[in-house]
């Protein structure tokens, strides 16, 4: 590891604490990325007005262990939620294709880390941002942010159940 990378990794927690990125209630910036098959997805392309989960990931082992839970919750939500997984790995990485075959939500490729930079969440290479899971209301505002790997399944399930109930209450 070179000196610059060593300093970056040491100071990253301080910078992440100082620059927290989006807060609850902030609008999530729009982005357009392509999935593994080249189909484009934009955050703003949400005609049904669904709540959206944006998950920024380098697909580490901890993140991969959460994919079955995300897929289970996606199925439970039906058409009230959409999940957009944003892979921070290179376009030629095999892992996103392997993991995407296990779920029904798209893996969008962001090897230049465009979304994290728009959020003000720079991070060391080969890591996820401090906050890598965002749940957005139908209006595009952040209603929840956390690091997916730091959420225990029971707490995440309770949050998800509450958001589903709120989503059902606001449907016309």
Z-matrix of the N, CA and C atoms (Angstrom, degrees):
N
C 1 1.449
C 2 1.529 1 108.25
N 3 1.340 2 116.27 1 131.92
C 4 1.457 3 118.17 2 -179.93
C 5 1.530 4 110.51 3 -80.31
N 6 1.310 5 116.01 4 167.47
C 7 1.464 6 121.91 5 -175.72
C 8 1.527 7 111.70 6 -61.37
N 9 1.323 8 117.28 7 -42.31
C 10 1.466 9 120.30 8 -178.80
C 11 1.518 10 110.79 9 -60.84
N 12 1.338 11 116.87 10 -46.02
C 13 1.469 12 120.50 11 179.51
C 14 1.522 13 110.25 12 -64.82
N 15 1.310 14 118.20 13 -38.86
C 16 1.455 15 121.31 14 178.16
C 17 1.520 16 111.97 15 -61.31
N 18 1.315 17 117.08 16 -43.80
C 19 1.469 18 121.49 17 178.34
C 20 1.527 19 110.09 18 -65.14
N 21 1.349 20 116.01 19 -44.09
C 22 1.461 21 120.87 20 179.66
C 23 1.534 22 110.26 21 -57.23
N 24 1.339 23 117.23 22 -47.10
C 25 1.461 24 120.59 23 -178.34
C 26 1.532 25 111.77 24 -66.91
N 27 1.319 26 117.58 25 -34.16
C 28 1.460 27 120.25 26 177.56
C 29 1.522 28 112.15 27 -70.02
N 30 1.319 29 116.90 28 -39.99
C 31 1.461 30 120.95 29 -175.21
C 32 1.524 31 113.70 30 -89.04
N 33 1.333 32 117.14 31 -10.56
C 34 1.457 33 120.57 32 -177.43
C 35 1.526 34 113.07 33 -56.11
N 36 1.334 35 120.89 34 -46.21
C 37 1.470 36 119.14 35 -179.94
C 38 1.530 37 112.84 36 -60.37
N 39 1.321 38 117.13 37 -35.90
C 40 1.462 39 120.26 38 178.47
C 41 1.524 40 110.14 39 -67.58
N 42 1.337 41 116.39 40 -45.17
C 43 1.458 42 120.08 41 179.22
C 44 1.524 43 110.84 42 -64.13
N 45 1.326 44 117.20 43 -40.05
C 46 1.460 45 121.27 44 179.55
C 47 1.530 46 110.50 45 -64.74
N 48 1.326 47 116.94 46 -37.04
C 49 1.456 48 119.98 47 177.45
C 50 1.528 49 110.36 48 -67.61
N 51 1.332 50 116.45 49 -40.36
C 52 1.458 51 122.03 50 -176.57
C 53 1.525 52 111.59 51 -72.38
N 54 1.329 53 117.39 52 -41.83
C 55 1.473 54 123.68 53 -179.81
C 56 1.522 55 107.58 54 -110.64
N 57 1.300 56 115.44 55 90.34
C 58 1.453 57 120.70 56 -172.48
C 59 1.528 58 113.68 57 -78.60
N 60 1.316 59 118.45 58 -8.26
C 61 1.454 60 119.64 59 -177.60
C 62 1.517 61 110.45 60 75.37
N 63 1.312 62 115.56 61 -151.58
C 64 1.458 63 120.45 62 -178.14
C 65 1.517 64 111.71 63 -67.10
N 66 1.306 65 114.32 64 143.43
C 67 1.463 66 121.16 65 175.70
C 68 1.528 67 108.31 66 -107.89
N 69 1.304 68 116.25 67 166.02
C 70 1.453 69 121.41 68 175.40
C 71 1.528 70 108.45 69 -56.88
N 72 1.316 71 116.10 70 131.93
C 73 1.466 72 121.47 71 -179.47
C 74 1.519 73 113.76 72 98.17
N 75 1.339 74 118.13 73 -17.73
C 76 1.467 75 121.51 74 177.63
C 77 1.522 76 109.93 75 -75.91
N 78 1.332 77 115.20 76 150.92
C 79 1.460 78 120.04 77 173.66
C 80 1.519 79 109.62 78 -77.18
N 81 1.310 80 116.49 79 135.72
C 82 1.458 81 121.77 80 176.21
C 83 1.519 82 107.30 81 -79.44
N 84 1.344 83 118.86 82 131.53
C 85 1.469 84 119.70 83 -178.28
C 86 1.535 85 111.32 84 -68.30
N 87 1.307 86 114.80 85 144.03
C 88 1.461 87 119.94 86 179.31
C 89 1.524 88 110.03 87 -68.06
N 90 1.308 89 115.85 88 151.80
C 91 1.457 90 122.44 89 175.19
C 92 1.516 91 108.38 90 -151.41
N 93 1.307 92 115.59 91 157.93
C 94 1.460 93 122.47 92 174.22
C 95 1.517 94 107.62 93 -131.56
N 96 1.336 95 115.91 94 124.58
C 97 1.460 96 122.34 95 178.81
C 98 1.525 97 108.21 96 -137.40
N 99 1.312 98 115.92 97 162.19
C 100 1.461 99 121.27 98 178.19
C 101 1.512 100 110.70 99 -103.55
N 102 1.337 101 114.94 100 148.29
C 103 1.456 102 119.23 101 175.79
C 104 1.524 103 109.67 102 -83.53
N 105 1.300 104 116.23 103 -172.92
C 106 1.462 105 121.75 104 -176.25
C 107 1.522 106 113.28 105 -65.31
N 108 1.338 107 117.04 106 -20.60
C 109 1.461 108 121.27 107 178.76
C 110 1.523 109 112.52 108 -100.58
N 111 1.336 110 116.87 109 6.43
C 112 1.458 111 121.19 110 177.19
C 113 1.519 112 115.02 111 88.61
N 114 1.336 113 118.92 112 2.39
C 115 1.461 114 121.37 113 176.91
C 116 1.527 115 108.78 114 -75.52
N 117 1.322 116 115.98 115 134.36
C 118 1.453 117 120.87 116 -179.67
C 119 1.519 118 112.50 117 -85.17
N 120 1.312 119 115.43 118 141.94
C 121 1.462 120 122.47 119 176.12
C 122 1.520 121 107.54 120 -130.18
N 123 1.324 122 115.68 121 133.93
C 124 1.460 123 121.48 122 173.63
C 125 1.517 124 108.14 123 -116.81
N 126 1.299 125 115.83 124 141.59
C 127 1.452 126 119.62 125 176.96
C 128 1.526 127 109.94 126 -58.68
N 129 1.323 128 116.40 127 -39.39
C 130 1.464 129 120.70 128 -176.55
C 131 1.528 130 112.83 129 -73.66
N 132 1.318 131 118.34 130 -13.56
C 133 1.462 132 121.54 131 178.40
C 134 1.529 133 108.11 132 -81.55
N 135 1.308 134 115.16 133 82.30
C 136 1.460 135 122.13 134 -174.61
C 137 1.530 136 107.96 135 -140.77
N 138 1.356 137 117.73 136 65.08
C 139 1.461 138 120.34 137 -172.85
C 140 1.524 139 114.38 138 -61.96
N 141 1.305 140 117.77 139 -28.04
C 142 1.462 141 120.06 140 -179.52
C 143 1.530 142 112.00 141 -83.53
N 144 1.322 143 117.11 142 -3.82
C 145 1.456 144 120.40 143 179.87
C 146 1.518 145 112.88 144 63.18
N 147 1.317 146 116.54 145 44.30
C 148 1.459 147 120.94 146 -179.51
C 149 1.523 148 110.58 147 -80.81
N 150 1.321 149 116.02 148 154.82
C 151 1.452 150 119.72 149 167.60
C 152 1.523 151 105.99 150 -70.05
N 153 1.321 152 116.43 151 150.40
C 154 1.461 153 120.66 152 -173.90
C 155 1.517 154 110.97 153 -129.13
N 156 1.323 155 115.21 154 136.48
C 157 1.453 156 121.81 155 170.92
C 158 1.518 157 106.47 156 -104.09
N 159 1.331 158 116.87 157 125.87
C 160 1.465 159 121.93 158 173.68
C 161 1.525 160 105.92 159 -113.53
N 162 1.327 161 114.93 160 121.44
C 163 1.459 162 121.58 161 -176.99
C 164 1.522 163 108.78 162 -121.44
N 165 1.325 164 116.80 163 111.89
C 166 1.467 165 122.88 164 177.71
C 167 1.524 166 107.23 165 -91.16
N 168 1.335 167 117.43 166 124.52
C 169 1.461 168 118.25 167 -173.63
C 170 1.522 169 113.04 168 -148.55
N 171 1.321 170 114.58 169 146.54
C 172 1.465 171 120.21 170 170.07
C 173 1.528 172 109.50 171 -101.58
N 174 1.340 173 115.83 172 8.95
C 175 1.467 174 123.69 173 176.98
C 176 1.529 175 112.99 174 59.29
N 177 1.319 176 115.64 175 41.43
C 178 1.459 177 119.18 176 173.01
C 179 1.533 178 108.31 177 -64.62
N 180 1.301 179 116.09 178 172.39
C 181 1.470 180 120.48 179 -177.58
C 182 1.530 181 111.68 180 -59.47
N 183 1.348 182 117.78 181 -40.80
C 184 1.464 183 120.81 182 178.99
C 185 1.527 184 111.07 183 -62.38
N 186 1.331 185 116.16 184 -44.78
C 187 1.465 186 119.70 185 179.33
C 188 1.531 187 111.08 186 -64.14
N 189 1.315 188 116.49 187 -43.93
C 190 1.472 189 119.78 188 -179.81
C 191 1.525 190 110.89 189 -60.72
N 192 1.333 191 116.74 190 -32.40
C 193 1.467 192 119.21 191 -179.79
C 194 1.532 193 112.04 192 -68.04
N 195 1.337 194 117.86 193 -18.44
C 196 1.471 195 121.94 194 -179.59
C 197 1.530 196 112.66 195 -89.98
N 198 1.321 197 118.13 196 -11.12
C 199 1.465 198 120.86 197 -177.16
C 200 1.528 199 111.70 198 -58.38
N 201 1.338 200 120.56 199 -45.57
C 202 1.471 201 118.41 200 178.47
C 203 1.536 202 112.93 201 -59.14
N 204 1.324 203 117.59 202 -37.61
C 205 1.460 204 120.51 203 177.79
C 206 1.527 205 110.38 204 -65.66
N 207 1.332 206 117.47 205 -45.95
C 208 1.468 207 120.16 206 177.91
C 209 1.527 208 110.89 207 -59.36
N 210 1.312 209 116.68 208 -42.67
C 211 1.464 210 120.15 209 -179.89
C 212 1.527 211 110.86 210 -65.53
N 213 1.309 212 117.38 211 -41.59
C 214 1.462 213 121.12 212 177.44
C 215 1.530 214 110.90 213 -60.82
N 216 1.322 215 116.62 214 -45.18
C 217 1.464 216 120.72 215 -179.64
C 218 1.531 217 111.14 216 -67.99
N 219 1.328 218 116.96 217 -35.84
C 220 1.472 219 120.50 218 176.92
C 221 1.531 220 110.14 219 -61.58
N 222 1.308 221 116.58 220 -44.73
C 223 1.470 222 120.21 221 179.07
C 224 1.520 223 110.98 222 -63.98
N 225 1.324 224 116.21 223 -40.92
C 226 1.463 225 121.40 224 179.57
C 227 1.527 226 110.95 225 -62.27
N 228 1.316 227 117.02 226 -37.68
C 229 1.466 228 121.89 227 -176.85
C 230 1.521 229 112.88 228 -75.81
N 231 1.315 230 116.90 229 -21.04
C 232 1.458 231 119.25 230 -177.77
C 233 1.513 232 110.80 231 61.91
N 234 1.325 233 115.95 232 -129.53
C 235 1.461 234 118.94 233 -176.12
C 236 1.529 235 113.50 234 -94.87
N 237 1.327 236 117.74 235 14.76
C 238 1.467 237 119.87 236 179.35
C 239 1.525 238 113.04 237 -87.03
N 240 1.328 239 117.61 238 -17.47
C 241 1.460 240 122.45 239 -179.32
C 242 1.515 241 109.18 240 -130.92
N 243 1.304 242 115.36 241 154.90
C 244 1.459 243 120.46 242 166.69
C 245 1.520 244 107.37 243 -131.72
N 246 1.322 245 115.56 244 147.48
C 247 1.457 246 121.64 245 179.40
C 248 1.517 247 107.48 246 -117.45
N 249 1.325 248 115.86 247 129.94
C 250 1.458 249 122.50 248 174.57
C 251 1.523 250 107.31 249 -118.99
N 252 1.320 251 116.18 250 108.96
C 253 1.461 252 121.17 251 176.20
C 254 1.522 253 107.27 252 -88.71
N 255 1.313 254 116.79 253 127.63
C 256 1.464 255 122.27 254 -178.66
C 257 1.521 256 108.06 255 -110.59
N 258 1.326 257 115.92 256 108.80
C 259 1.465 258 121.57 257 -178.53
C 260 1.516 259 110.53 258 -82.83
N 261 1.314 260 115.98 259 126.15
C 262 1.457 261 121.79 260 178.58
C 263 1.525 262 111.55 261 -88.11
N 264 1.324 263 116.20 262 1.45
C 265 1.465 264 120.80 263 -179.62
C 266 1.522 265 110.40 264 -81.45
N 267 1.301 266 116.52 265 163.86
C 268 1.458 267 121.58 266 179.45
C 269 1.518 268 112.16 267 -66.20
N 270 1.326 269 115.33 268 157.78
C 271 1.459 270 121.33 269 -179.28
C 272 1.521 271 112.78 270 -58.86
N 273 1.322 272 116.85 271 -25.34
C 274 1.460 273 120.18 272 -177.38
C 275 1.532 274 112.98 273 -92.56
N 276 1.311 275 118.24 274 2.11
C 277 1.463 276 121.34 275 -178.99
C 278 1.532 277 110.16 276 -70.75
N 279 1.313 278 116.57 277 138.00
C 280 1.464 279 121.91 278 -178.68
C 281 1.525 280 112.20 279 -81.50
N 282 1.317 281 117.53 280 -26.91
C 283 1.462 282 121.55 281 -173.45
C 284 1.532 283 113.75 282 -58.93
N 285 1.348 284 120.43 283 -44.91
C 286 1.472 285 118.43 284 179.26
C 287 1.527 286 112.65 285 -57.95
N 288 1.310 287 117.62 286 -39.64
C 289 1.472 288 120.19 287 179.84
C 290 1.532 289 110.18 288 -66.82
N 291 1.320 290 117.18 289 -40.54
C 292 1.465 291 120.35 290 179.09
C 293 1.526 292 111.14 291 -63.05
N 294 1.328 293 116.20 292 -45.44
C 295 1.463 294 120.52 293 -176.95
C 296 1.529 295 110.80 294 -72.67
N 297 1.329 296 117.75 295 -38.65
C 298 1.463 297 120.06 296 -177.93
C 299 1.526 298 112.10 297 -64.00
N 300 1.324 299 116.78 298 -24.56
C 301 1.465 300 119.19 299 178.63
C 302 1.533 301 111.78 300 -69.13
N 303 1.327 302 117.29 301 -12.93
C 304 1.457 303 122.05 302 -178.89
C 305 1.525 304 113.39 303 -95.14
N 306 1.328 305 117.32 304 -1.03
C 307 1.458 306 118.69 305 -174.03
C 308 1.524 307 111.65 306 -142.18
N 309 1.307 308 114.99 307 165.64
C 310 1.456 309 121.72 308 -178.58
C 311 1.514 310 113.79 309 -102.95
N 312 1.308 311 117.91 310 17.74
C 313 1.461 312 120.22 311 176.64
C 314 1.523 313 108.42 312 -117.13
N 315 1.336 314 116.68 313 153.02
C 316 1.461 315 119.47 314 -175.18
C 317 1.522 316 113.33 315 -76.17
N 318 1.329 317 114.50 316 147.60
C 319 1.457 318 122.00 317 169.97
C 320 1.516 319 106.90 318 -103.98
N 321 1.317 320 115.85 319 113.95
C 322 1.459 321 122.03 320 -179.12
C 323 1.517 322 108.47 321 -95.40
N 324 1.310 323 115.70 322 138.34
C 325 1.460 324 120.57 323 -175.26
C 326 1.531 325 110.46 324 -92.29
N 327 1.320 326 116.11 325 126.64
C 328 1.463 327 122.83 326 -179.29
C 329 1.527 328 109.65 327 -138.49
N 330 1.342 329 117.74 328 61.03
C 331 1.467 330 119.59 329 -176.48
C 332 1.529 331 113.46 330 -65.42
N 333 1.343 332 117.58 331 -20.72
C 334 1.472 333 119.96 332 177.65
C 335 1.521 334 111.63 333 -88.67
N 336 1.342 335 117.12 334 -0.94
C 337 1.463 336 121.96 335 176.25
C 338 1.527 337 112.33 336 63.53
N 339 1.316 338 116.25 337 37.76
C 340 1.460 339 122.59 338 -176.70
C 341 1.525 340 111.88 339 -60.26
N 342 1.329 341 116.77 340 -46.50
C 343 1.464 342 120.25 341 -175.42
C 344 1.527 343 110.65 342 -64.57
N 345 1.319 344 118.36 343 -47.45
C 346 1.472 345 120.42 344 -179.87
C 347 1.525 346 110.76 345 -61.02
N 348 1.323 347 117.92 346 -38.08
C 349 1.464 348 119.68 347 177.79
C 350 1.523 349 111.64 348 -67.05
N 351 1.336 350 117.52 349 -38.20
C 352 1.468 351 120.17 350 176.12
C 353 1.518 352 110.68 351 -62.18
N 354 1.327 353 115.97 352 -32.03
C 355 1.461 354 120.89 353 -179.07
C 356 1.524 355 113.05 354 -82.02
N 357 1.328 356 116.88 355 -9.84
C 358 1.455 357 119.94 356 -176.01
C 359 1.511 358 111.82 357 74.79
N 360 1.343 359 116.70 358 32.48
C 361 1.458 360 121.51 359 -177.60
C 362 1.530 361 111.31 360 -121.05
N 363 1.331 362 117.65 361 61.67
C 364 1.460 363 117.81 362 176.50
C 365 1.525 364 109.73 363 -64.85
N 366 1.309 365 115.29 364 155.20
C 367 1.458 366 120.26 365 -177.17
C 368 1.519 367 108.45 366 -154.85
N 369 1.314 368 117.47 367 160.58
C 370 1.462 369 119.67 368 179.07
C 371 1.528 370 110.95 369 -62.20
N 372 1.319 371 117.06 370 151.00
C 373 1.471 372 119.54 371 176.15
C 374 1.533 373 110.67 372 -57.01
N 375 1.314 374 115.04 373 149.30
C 376 1.466 375 123.09 374 178.63
C 377 1.524 376 113.10 375 68.19
N 378 1.327 377 117.99 376 20.33
C 379 1.460 378 122.24 377 175.56
C 380 1.524 379 108.63 378 -131.65
N 381 1.310 380 116.10 379 164.05
C 382 1.459 381 121.71 380 173.49
C 383 1.530 382 108.28 381 -93.02
N 384 1.336 383 117.42 382 156.70
C 385 1.468 384 119.27 383 173.20
C 386 1.524 385 110.62 384 -60.47
N 387 1.330 386 116.14 385 159.71
C 388 1.452 387 121.50 386 179.46
C 389 1.527 388 110.71 387 -55.53
N 390 1.318 389 117.13 388 -44.58
C 391 1.464 390 122.34 389 173.87
C 392 1.519 391 105.76 390 -107.04
N 393 1.324 392 116.74 391 111.18
C 394 1.461 393 118.07 392 -176.40
C 395 1.518 394 113.01 393 -119.99
N 396 1.324 395 117.37 394 2.23
C 397 1.450 396 121.20 395 177.48
C 398 1.517 397 108.26 396 -126.61
N 399 1.321 398 115.51 397 122.00
C 400 1.456 399 121.63 398 179.11
C 401 1.515 400 108.20 399 -125.30
N 402 1.327 401 116.25 400 132.67
C 403 1.461 402 120.45 401 171.97
C 404 1.519 403 105.98 402 -111.40
N 405 1.326 404 113.71 403 126.39
C 406 1.459 405 120.90 404 -175.36
C 407 1.517 406 110.34 405 -110.90
N 408 1.320 407 115.42 406 138.66
C 409 1.454 408 120.20 407 174.11
C 410 1.521 409 110.45 408 -69.65
N 411 1.305 410 116.63 409 173.94
C 412 1.466 411 121.49 410 -178.98
C 413 1.517 412 111.92 411 -59.63
N 414 1.332 413 116.90 412 -24.43
C 415 1.460 414 121.58 413 -179.84
C 416 1.529 415 113.05 414 -88.14
N 417 1.336 416 117.65 415 0.91
C 418 1.461 417 121.38 416 178.59
C 419 1.521 418 114.85 417 87.73
N 420 1.318 419 117.11 418 5.77
C 421 1.466 420 120.59 419 177.20
C 422 1.521 421 110.73 420 -87.62
N 423 1.320 422 115.34 421 146.59
C 424 1.455 423 121.41 422 178.78
C 425 1.525 424 109.17 423 -70.26
N 426 1.349 425 116.18 424 123.76
C 427 1.464 426 120.47 425 174.82
C 428 1.531 427 110.89 426 -106.62
N 429 1.345 428 116.04 427 -15.72
C 430 1.461 429 120.60 428 179.72
C 431 1.518 430 108.36 429 -159.87
N 432 1.343 431 115.85 430 142.37
C 433 1.462 432 121.04 431 173.90
C 434 1.515 433 108.20 432 -146.04
N 435 1.312 434 115.07 433 143.74
C 436 1.465 435 119.97 434 -177.08
C 437 1.519 436 106.77 435 -170.57
N 438 1.302 437 116.72 436 179.43
C 439 1.464 438 120.87 437 170.04
C 440 1.526 439 106.26 438 -101.57
N 441 1.327 440 116.61 439 123.34
C 442 1.457 441 121.12 440 -174.00
C 443 1.524 442 112.27 441 -55.02
N 444 1.316 443 117.24 442 -42.65
C 445 1.466 444 120.15 443 -177.86
C 446 1.524 445 112.68 444 -65.19
N 447 1.328 446 117.57 445 -22.33
C 448 1.459 447 121.25 446 -178.33
C 449 1.532 448 112.66 447 -89.77
N 450 1.333 449 117.12 448 -2.92
C 451 1.462 450 120.83 449 178.76
C 452 1.526 451 110.16 450 -90.78
N 453 1.312 452 115.99 451 130.34
C 454 1.454 453 116.38 452 173.87
C 455 1.534 454 107.44 453 -82.12
N 456 1.321 455 117.39 454 146.92
C 457 1.466 456 121.08 455 -174.63
C 458 1.528 457 114.44 456 -55.66
N 459 1.321 458 118.30 457 -38.82
C 460 1.461 459 120.25 458 -178.96
C 461 1.534 460 111.53 459 -64.59
N 462 1.322 461 117.24 460 -42.81
C 463 1.471 462 120.43 461 178.69
C 464 1.517 463 111.05 462 -65.99
N 465 1.328 464 115.76 463 -41.99
C 466 1.460 465 119.51 464 -179.86
C 467 1.529 466 110.28 465 -65.48
N 468 1.325 467 117.02 466 -41.30
C 469 1.464 468 120.74 467 178.40
C 470 1.528 469 110.53 468 -62.57
N 471 1.334 470 118.22 469 -41.61
C 472 1.467 471 121.69 470 178.85
C 473 1.532 472 110.38 471 -62.91
N 474 1.316 473 117.05 472 -43.63
C 475 1.460 474 121.22 473 177.02
C 476 1.528 475 110.05 474 -60.45
N 477 1.323 476 115.92 475 -47.65
C 478 1.464 477 121.80 476 -178.35
C 479 1.537 478 110.63 477 -59.36
N 480 1.321 479 116.50 478 -44.38
C 481 1.463 480 121.20 479 179.85
C 482 1.521 481 110.58 480 -61.58
N 483 1.333 482 116.32 481 -42.01
C 484 1.474 483 120.40 482 178.45
C 485 1.523 484 110.70 483 -64.37
N 486 1.339 485 117.59 484 -43.88
C 487 1.459 486 120.64 485 -179.98
C 488 1.525 487 111.69 486 -66.17
N 489 1.324 488 117.98 487 -36.26
C 490 1.464 489 120.99 488 175.84
C 491 1.527 490 110.81 489 -62.95
N 492 1.324 491 115.93 490 -43.02
C 493 1.457 492 120.18 491 178.87
C 494 1.526 493 110.87 492 -63.62
N 495 1.335 494 116.97 493 -42.96
C 496 1.462 495 120.68 494 177.80
C 497 1.517 496 110.62 495 -64.01
N 498 1.328 497 117.04 496 -39.02
C 499 1.449 498 121.48 497 178.92
C 500 1.525 499 110.64 498 -63.09
N 501 1.319 500 116.89 499 -41.44
C 502 1.468 501 121.13 500 178.79
C 503 1.527 502 110.88 501 -66.78
N 504 1.341 503 116.64 502 -35.57
C 505 1.472 504 120.59 503 179.64
C 506 1.513 505 112.18 504 -67.31
N 507 1.342 506 118.59 505 -27.42
C 508 1.471 507 120.54 506 -176.27
C 509 1.520 508 112.85 507 -94.64
N 510 1.352 509 117.85 508 -3.40
C 511 1.471 510 119.64 509 178.17
C 512 1.504 511 110.31 510 -74.24
N 513 1.324 512 115.92 511 144.82
C 514 1.468 513 120.99 512 -179.86
C 515 1.500 514 109.91 513 -90.62
